[in-house]
Amino acid sequence: MSIKKTLVLFVFISFLYSCESKEYTAKIPQIIPIPNSKTINQGYFLLENSIGISYDDTFKISGDFLRKYLQQQNHITITNDNNIQLLLDDTIKNPEGYKLDIQPDNIIISAKTDQGAFYAVQTLRQLLPAEFENGSISAENNFSIPCITIIDAPQFKYRGMHLDVARHTFSVEFIKQYIDAIAMLKMNTFHWHLTDDQGWRIEIKKYPKLQEIAAYRNETLIGHYSDQPHQFDGKRYGEFYTQEQVKAIVAYAKSQHITIIPEIEMPGHAQAAISAYPNLGCTGKQIDVAQKWGVFDHIYCSKDETFEFLEDVLDEVVALFPSEYIHIGGDEAPKTNWKTCEQCQNRIKTEGLKDEHELQNYFITRIEKYLNLKGKQIIGWDEILEGGLAPNATVMSWRGTKGAVEAAQQKHHVIMTPTSHCYFDYYQSTNTNEPTAIGGFLPLEKVYDFKPIPSGLTTEEQQYILGAQGNLWTEYIPTEDQVEYMIFPRILAMSEVVWSKNENKNYSNFVKRVEHFNTRLDVLDINYANHLYEIEGELISEDNKNNYKLSTIFNDKTIYYTLDESPVNLFSHRYTKPIPITKSTNIKAAVFDTEKRLGSIFFETIQYHKAVGKTITINKTPHKSYSGSGPEGLINGISGSDSRYGDKEWLGFWEEDLEIVIDLGEEMAINSIETRFYNGQGQWIYAPKNIRAYFDDGSSAKINFSESDDLLITAKFVNNNGLIKGLKTRYIKLKIPNYGTIPDDKQGAGQKAWTFIDEIIIN
């Protein structure tokens, strides 16, 4: 369901400012993001049916916000009393900080700015029952909140969420609801990705073909990009936001203290614009708006005509968005057409540039100078570092932290949004029934563990890290319902990453607060992914024994399991210690409270083979984003997903040739060796061209792979495939060369490929 308008706030029903004599037991506040400091005092504030709010023009947005919401409640009477006071306090250092003091007879919000007061209101909202969100609280009920003092301020200046509307677009009403969600969690920036190869989504009056042609594609890819052959739905798709709609959304965001940063992609991701105006490209040929996902060679040409177009576009964009920043993209711009374009090559010569990378720097710098003249600064993805960084640019670091460190060391501002922790279009669970996603694996805990300050920076350089944001790219997210599912609850974790101090954070405590917060999302009719009650499983190998460990984050819940075909229920085996594994085993388990099952059923199949629990070494370290269960995960008897490379069983390596050695502990007869490789070429993942095995007696075996579009490539050595019959060996060495450079006609052309390997099964 949609993020309802009622997200727009809370009910402070009728505060009767008297402290009754009966004893009150204060509940521990369940606030997200967790405040810096909170002190629970004696007493409580009783809520009845009338309330007075006092504030001056300093707090107009936060005060009006509160008043408007309260007036929507039929049983609320607004009076002229001072039950809730919003007061100016210039001693508060952080302009977004606040003090919330709930006393028996009044509530005092102190802040240096209206924005700080607004965040105090968001905190106060979470101290009330979730039913207040939609007015379903009975007017006959009285409620109390504990007397508490909260002193709070954000850790980072920039706290953002991104939404891509180029791949799939969403209603104006939903965009406002998305802004509501950001504001509720004390974030302050909405990064609105408006243009890409698959669609141009903002009205530009001077160039009507952007609305007539670039805003629509003829059809859309069905299924995942890695599915072969590609299939399409045959349906025209698209729309755009008029300038009047944009103005309304910008005004609405301002009423929530949200800054909107628009993104107009350049020089890459320009195929939609070039489809409308072919002269903007290097070839001048008519092309279509892209109908599938990925990176395309049709990027803006560097001729003056292109810059005139972009300056005209930016003139209209600047007039619509009062934000300090305009995001100009700058990522994934293949130089293929530039290399053969006479005008681009002439530009390189006349400007004294070294190559096409410096031409991109020229392109970005020229746009930056123009926007600087308009009083704006640019943000670009970390590719804008290539060929030199534009003088005043802010870098949005998405390909890890290397770009962030480089930019900060050059004294440029940085916003952290690495794929490893911030891409909410990645899978958030290993459940097979998860909706199709682009790939990867980003569970809630990993988002929560994100530390925006990269290592390797001095104290001075750390000051250039402005903050972080969560990104939602919508190639595989066609509905508003699914947008919500993908961001909640990971947005809750991100809000705490950018707001709360590290010393106040604790994941076990956080998930309990998420469990509590979910009741609020239910009332708000927000669709969220609830993976809190999922089980983690791990094979533990010690002293030549293998045991399977089950765990849940909640210590007040119980795991029940079965090892047969019987259903998992309260009469199944109660899990108290790791399960011995001596043969191939199927495990089913689930988390229960005292009455019912809470989460989905956990399934694990353990294929017991000769290498399970033995010793394995790899000459290279798996990439930190795809380290799975480590090298031991390749011989734990558990195979990875058939459709995803990002779970904890697949290991990912970038650019590297692998040498894997398995020590069986003693000489054994070997009849077969089997493994498999992920071959998701749309994600730059390629099976190797061959694999070779070596044994103690000096013999070896080799398997060559032919080019294939299959998603999974299996390698199996058996007696009739290179293995000597009756082979005995203690050590098995596998050499797996990286595929090499991705071909020109493929996604990621010119880049080195990834290698992903699954369980190595030895029988």
N, C-alpha and C positions, 0 to 999 in steps of 0.2 A: 504494500500500500504506500501511499505518498506520505512525505513528511508534512503533516497537517499544519495548517496556518496556526493552529493552537500552540505550536511550538513557540509562537510569539509570546508566550510567557506564563506566568505563574499566578497563583492566586494567593494573595495574602488576605484571607478572609478575616474581616472584622477583628481587630485586635483590641481586646479589653485590657487596659493597662493596669492590672492589679495582680498581685501575687497572692494566691489563696494559701491557706495554712497547710493544706494537705501536702504530703511529701511527694516530690516528683523525681522519678528516676530518668535521667537524661540518656537518650540513645546516642551512640557514637555516630557523628555525622558521616554520611557516605557520599562525599563530594568528589566530583570529577571535573577538572583536574584537582588533585589534592592541594590544599592551600599550604603556604609556607609556614604559617603559625596559627594554631587554634587553641583556645583555652575554654574549657567548659566550666561555667560558674554555677552557683546554686540558683535554683529557681527556674521559672519558665515564663514564657509569654503566651497568654491565652488568646486564641483567635475566636471571635464571635462574629457579629454581622454588621459592624460599621467600622470605618477606618478613615483616618485623616492623613493626608500626605502633604508635606511642606518642602518646597524647593524653590529656588529662584532661577533666572535665565541661564545661570552657569550650568545647570543640570537639566536643561530643557529636554534633551533627547531621552536620557534615562528616566527623568521624572514623568514626562509625557507617556513614555513607553509603559511605565508602571500604572499610571492613572488610566490609560486607555484600556489596558487589559482588565483591570479591576472593574471598570464600568461595563464590561461585557458580561459579568456575572450577575444574574438576575437578583440574587439575594444580597448583593453588596451595596451598601450605602456609603458614598464618599462624603466625608465631613470636612470641616475646616480645622480640625484638631491637628496636633503635632505628633500623632502616633508614630509615623515614620518621617524622619527628617533626613534630608540630604544636605550635608554641610561642607563648605569649602575648608580644606586643610592644606595650606601651602607648605607645611613641614614634611609632607609625604614626598619623598625624593622621586620615585618613579612615576611618571605621568599616567601610567596605566594601573598604578597600585591603588589600594583602598584599605579602609578599616571598617569592618562590620561589627557593631556592638549591639547585641540583643540583650535588653534588660527587661525586668518584670513589667515596667510601665511604658517602655518605648523601644523603638529600633532606630539607631543612629548610623547612617552611612556617611563616612568621611572620605573625601577624595580631593585630589588636586585638580582633576579634570572630570568632565562629563563621562569620558570613556572609562575612567577608574570607577566611577559610581555605577556605570552600566554593568561592570563585571561583579560588583558587589551585589547587584540585583540578581544576577545569574546564580550567584552562590546562595542567596536567600531562597531562591526558587527551589533549590534542591533540598532544602531543609523541610519542605512541606511534602505531604503525601502525594504520590504520583497521580492520584485521581483529580488533583487540582488542575492538571494540564488541560482537561477537556470539560471542566465544570461538572463532573459527575459526583462530586462530593455533595452530600445532603446538606441543605441549608439549616437543618435542625442540629447538625453535629458541631461540637466545639473541638478545636484542636489546639495543641500547644507545641511550641518549639522550645528547645532548651536555651537558657541564657548562655550565650557563647560570645567570645571575642575572637574575631578572625582578622589577622593582619596579613596581607597578601599582595604579591606583585609578580609579574611574569619574569621568567628567566631570560627569554629572548624577545627581541623587538619585533621580529617577523614570525608570524604564526599562521600558516596558510593551508588552504586546500585548493586543489586544482580540479577542473572538470573539462573534459574534451567533448565539445558538441559538434565537431567536424565529422567524426565517423558516424555517430548517432546523435540526433538532436532531441531536445526536451522542451516542454512547454515553459512559457514565461512564469506561470504559477509555480511550477516545480523548481525553477531556478531560484525563485524567492524562498521556497521552502528549504532548498540547499543552503542558502544564506542563513536562514533561521538556525539550521543545525550548526553551522560554523560559529555563529554568535553565541549560541547556547553554551558552547564549550570554550568560550573566551579566546577563540581564534580571531584574527583581525584582517585577513586577506583572502580574497577569492581570485584565483588565477583562472581566467576564462579563456580557454583555447578555442579560437574562433575560426581559424582557417587551416586547411590542410589539403592534401591531394584528393581526398574523397568528398570535399565540400567546402564552400565559402559561405559563412553563416552570418555576416553582418552587412547591412545595406550600405552601399557607397553610392551616393546619388550621382556623382560625376561619371560613374562607370556602370550603367544599368545592366550590362551583360553579366556582371557578377551575380546579380539576382536572377536573371533570366536563364543563364547557362551554368555558371560555376556552382550555383547552390543545389544542383540536381545531378544525380548519377543515374545511368540507365538501368542498373541492376546492382545487386550486392552479393558478395561471396556467401555461400551457405557453408556452415560448419567451420572447421579450423583451417587456417592457411596450410597446415602440414598435411591435411587430408588430400590425397591424390586419387584421381584427377580433380581439379577444381570444378565446383559446380556453383551455379548462380540462381537467384530466385526469379529473375526475369521481370522484376517490379521496379518502376521508376521511384527513386527515393530522394527526399530533400525538402528543405525549407530554409528560411533565413529570418533573422531578427531585424525588424525595422528599426530605424533610428529612434522612433518614438518609444518602442518597446525597450530599447537599450537605455534610454533616458529614465524610464520608469524603474527599471531594475537597478540602475546606478543610484537613483534617489532612495529606493527601498533599502539598498545596502547601507547607505549613509545613515538611515534611521536605525541601523543596528551596529553602527560603528565599524562597518566592514568596508575596506578599500578594495575596489575591483581593478585588477591589472589585466588588460586585454592582451592577447597574443595574436600577432599577425606574422605568420611564418615567412622567413626569407633567409637566404636565397633558395633553400630547398623546400620540400613539401609545398610546391607551387603549382602542381599539375592542374588543379581546379581553376586557378586564375588564368593559367596559360590556355586552358580549353576555351575560355571566354575571349581571350585576347592573345592569339597565337604569336603576335609580334613580340611578346614579352619573353619568349623562349629563344633558344639559340638556333633552332631549325626553321622557325617560322611556319611549321606545318600544323594543320588542325589536329588536335588530339582530343580524347574524351576525358571527362572527370574520372578519376580512378575508381574502379569497381571492386577492387580487392585491397588488402592491407599491405603494408610494407614501405619500402623506400624506392623512389623512382628517379630516373635520370633527367626528367624534364624539370629543370630548375631555372630560375630567372637568369637571363643573359645580363652581362654587366654593361650593356650599352646605355647611353644617356636616356634613351626613350623609356627604358625600364625604371630608371631612377625618377623620372618625371611622374610616371604612374604611381610609384610607391610613395612619393612625397605627397601627391594628391590624395591618396588613400589615407595616409597618416594625418593629413590636415583634418579630415573628417573624423578620424578616430580620436585625435587629441581633443577635438571640440566636444566629444561625447564623454570622455573619461577624465575626471579631475585628478587622477592618481599621479604621483611623482614619476612612476615608471610606466614604460611601454615595453612589453616583451616582444622581441623580434625573432625568436626561435634561434636560427643559426645552426641547427643540428642536422645531421644526416643529409648532407648536400653532396651527392656524388659529382665528381668533377669530369665525368665522361664527356659530356657535351661541351664543356668549357675547353677541353683539350683539343677539340677539332673545330672550334668556333673561331672564325677569322677575327671577329670583333673582340672576343675575349682575349685572344692571343695578342692582338694589337694593344689592348688595354694593359696587358702585362708588360709589353715593351715600352709603351709611352710613360707608364708610371714607375718604371724601373723595378718591377717586381720580380722575384726569383721564380715563382711557380704559381700553380692554381691555388695552393693554400694561402699564399700571400694575397692572391686576388680576392679570396674570401675575406681576409682581414681588411682589404681596401673597401670591399662592399659594405661590411658591417661598420667600419669607421666612418664612411661617407654618410650612412644612415644615421649614425650616432650624432655626427656634427649637426645634421639637419634637425634632429629631435632636440638636441641641446639648445639650439636657437629658439625652439618653441617652449623652452623651460622644462623639458622632460629628460629623464635619464633612461638608458636602455638596460634591459636584462636579456641575457642570452644563455642558451644551454652551453655546457662546457666545451663544445666543439669550437666556440668562438675564440678559444685559446690558440687554436691551430693557425699558424702563420702570423702570430702576434696578436695581442689583446688590444681592442679599441681603448682609447685613453681613459674613459670614465665608466666603462661598462661594469655592471654587476653580473657575476657568473652564477648560474644555477647548475650545481654539480650533480649530475645524474648517473654518470658512468663510474661510480665508486667515489673515492675521496681524493684521488690524485689531482684532479682538476681544481678541487677546492684548495688544497695545499698550495698548488702553484699560483693560483689567483691571489690568495691571502698573502703569500710571500711577496707578491708584486703590489701589495697594498690596494687590492680591489675587494669590494664587498662580495660576499658569497652567501647564497641560500642553499642549504643542504637538502637534497632529495634523491639520494642514491637508490637504485633499483633494489638493492639488497634489503632495504628497510622501509621504503616509502612508496612502492608501487602497488597500489591497492587493486590493480587489475590482475594481480597474480593470485593463484589459488591460495586459500587460507586454511584448507583442510585436505587431508589425503582421502577423505570419503569419496567413493566412486560416484555418488550422486550429486557432487558439486556441479554447478553450471559451468559450461565451457568457458575457459579463461585463456589468456594469451600464453600462459605457461608459468614457470617458476613456482615458488612456494614461499609464502610470507604469512606465517601464523601470527596470531595476536601477540604472543610473547616476544617474538623477534622485533615487532614494531616497538613494543614497550622498552626493549633493551637498547634501542637506538640512542647513541650519544652524538649529538650534532657537531661537537667540537672534534675535528680529526686530530689524531696524534701527530706529532712532529712539528707542531706550531709553537712558536714562542708566545709568551703572555701577550705581547703587543700584537702579534699576528692573529691571535684568537679573537681580538676585538673586531676583526673584519667579518667574522661569521655572524650574520644577522639573525639566523634562525633556520627553520626547516618547514617543509610542507609535505602533505600526502598527495600523491598523484593518482588520478583515475582516467586512464585512456579507455575509450569505449568501443574499440573494434568489436568486441564480443559482448557488449552490454547494450542491447537495443531498447530496454524498457526502464522506466523510472523506478519500478519495483526492484529491478536488479541493481540499479545504481545504489539504492539504499542497502541492499544485501551486501554489496561489496565494500561499502565504507563503514558500516556499523558491524561490529564494535571497534574496528581498527582505528577509526577516527578518535575514539575515546582514548586509546593508547597514545596516539600522536598528540592529542591535546595536552596530555600530561608530560610528554617528551619536551614540548616547547614552552610549557608554562611552569612546571614544578621543579623545585630543586632536586638534584640527584639524591641527596641524603634523605629526602622524604619519601623516595620511591621504593616500593616493595611489590613484586609481582603477585605474591600470594594475597596480600592485602588488596591490591588493585582488582583482581578477578572477583573478589567478594563484593567490591563496590560495583563492578560491572553487573554481577548477578542482581544486585539491588537496582541498578540503573535500568536494567532490562524491563522492569515493571513499568517504568516511566515510558519507555519506548512502546510498550504494549498499549498503554493508554493513548499515546500520540499516534497510534496506528502506523508506526514506522516498521518496515520490514528489515530485520537484522539477522545475521548469521549467528546462531547460538552453538558454538563449539566448546563451551566451557566444560561440558561433562564428557568430553571425549577422553579416551584412555590412551596413554603412551605405553608402548611395548618395547622391550629391549632384551636381546640375548646376552646373557652374562656368561663368559667363559673363564673359569678359574680352576686350577688344580686338575686339569683334564676332565672337568665336569661342565656341562652346559645347562643353564637354568634360564627360564624366561620370566622377566620381571614386568609386572603391570603396575601402573601408577596413575593417579589423578591428582590434580592440583588441590582438591578440597580434602582436608583431613577429617571433615565431619560427614563424609559420604563413604559408602561401602561399594566394593567391587565384587560382583558375582561372575563366575565363569563356568564354562563346560568344555569338555574335550571330546564330545560326541555330537550326535545330531539333535539332542534334546534342546528345547528353547532355554534361553537365559532368563531366569526369574529369581525371586527371593528364595526359592527352594534349591537353587543350583549351589555349586561349591562356593563358599565364601573365601575370597582371596586374602590370605594372611602372610604368605611368603612366596618367593619365586618358585615357578613350576619346573620340575626336572624335565629335561628334554633328552631322550635317549633314542628316539626314532622320529620319523616324519609325523608331524602333529598338526591338527587343526584346532585353533583356540578361538572361542567366542566369549566375549565378556561385555559387561555394561556397568555403569554407575547407577546406584540406587540410593534413595533416602529410605526412611523407615517404611514407606508405603508403596513407592512406585519407581519404575525406571525413569531416569532423568534425561539421558542422552541417547544417541544412536548406538547400535550394537557394533562393537569392535570385532573385526575378523583378522586373523593372522594364520597364514599357512607357512609352516616351517618344513622345508624339504631337507631332510637330514642326509648329508653326503660326507665323503671322507675328509674334506677340508674344513668342515664346520668346527669352529673353535681353535683351529690351528694358528700358525704364525704367518703373517703376511707383511711384506714391505713393498713400498712403491718409491721409485727414484724421484718422483715429483710430489709436491703437496697439492691436494685438490684445491681448486679455487674456493676462496672463503665464502662465496655466495652459494656454492654447490658442493659442500663438503660432506653431505649425507651423514652417515654414521661413521665416517672415517674409513681408512683402509680395511679395518675388520668387518665393515659392513658388506664387503664383497664376498665374504666367506661365512656369513651368519645364517645361511639356509633360507634367507628371505629375499624374494625377488622384488624389484621395483615395479611401479605402475606400468601398465601397458600403454598408457596414453599421456603420461606426464614425466618430465625429466627432473622435476624439482623436488621430489620427495626425498626421504632420508635414506633410500637404498641406492639411488643413482649417484655416482661420483662424476663431477664435471671438471675438465681440465681445458685450459685455453692455450693454444699454440704449441703444446708440449708433446714430445715423444715419450711414451711411457715404457717402463720396464718393471714388471711386477714379479716378485718371487714369493712362492708359497712353500713353506717348510711343513711337511706332513708329520714331522717328529720321528718318523722311522720309514724305512723302505716299504712301499706298498705296491700291490698290483693295480695298474690303472687301465681301465677299459674305455673311458671317455672323459673329455674335458669340454665344457660348454659354457659359453657366455653370450651376451648380446650387447648391441650398441644402439643408442638412440640416433635417429637419422632425420630429425626435424629441421630440414634445410631452411625453412622460413625463419627459424631462430638462430641461424648460422651454425647449426649442429650437424656434423657429418660423421658417418661411420668411417673408420679407417679404410685405406685401400687394401690392407692385408694385415694379418696377425700371424706371428710365428711362436711356436712353443719349443723349449729346450729341456732336456732331461739328463739325469746323472750319467747315463751310459754314453753320452755324446751325441745321441740321436736328436733329431728335431723334426718338426712338422710345420707346414705353412698352409694358410688358407688365403686365397686372393678373393676380393669382393669386386663384383662388377658394379657399375653405376646403377643406382636404384632409387626410386622415389618412395619405397616402402618406409614406414615410420620406424620399424624395428628391424635390425639386421642381426641374424643369429650366426654365431661361429661355433661349430661342433667338430672337435677332433675325435674320431673313432678309429677302430682298427683298420678299416678300409680307407681311411682318410689321413694317412701319414703316421699314425701310431703303429709301432711294432707290436705284433701280437705277443701277449705275455709280458709286456713292458712292466718293469718294476723301477720305482724311483722314489726318492725322498723329497727331492726338490723339483719344482716345476717353475720355469721361468717363461714369462710371456712378454714378448716385445711388440708394442703397439705404436706404430708411427702415426703422428698427426696427419689428418687428411691433406693439409697444406693450405694454399691460398684458394679462397672461394672464387669460382669462375665468374667471368664478366656478366653473364646473363642471369646470375642468381642474386638473391637478397644478400647484402653484405659483401658484394663483389670487391675483391682486392684485399679483404681482411683475412686473417688466419682463422681457421675453423675451430669450433669447440669439439671435444671428444667427451662423450658420456658413456660410461660402462656400468653394467649391472652385475649381479651375482655371478661368481665363477663356480660352476658346479662340477665337482670331480667325483666320478664313480669308478 
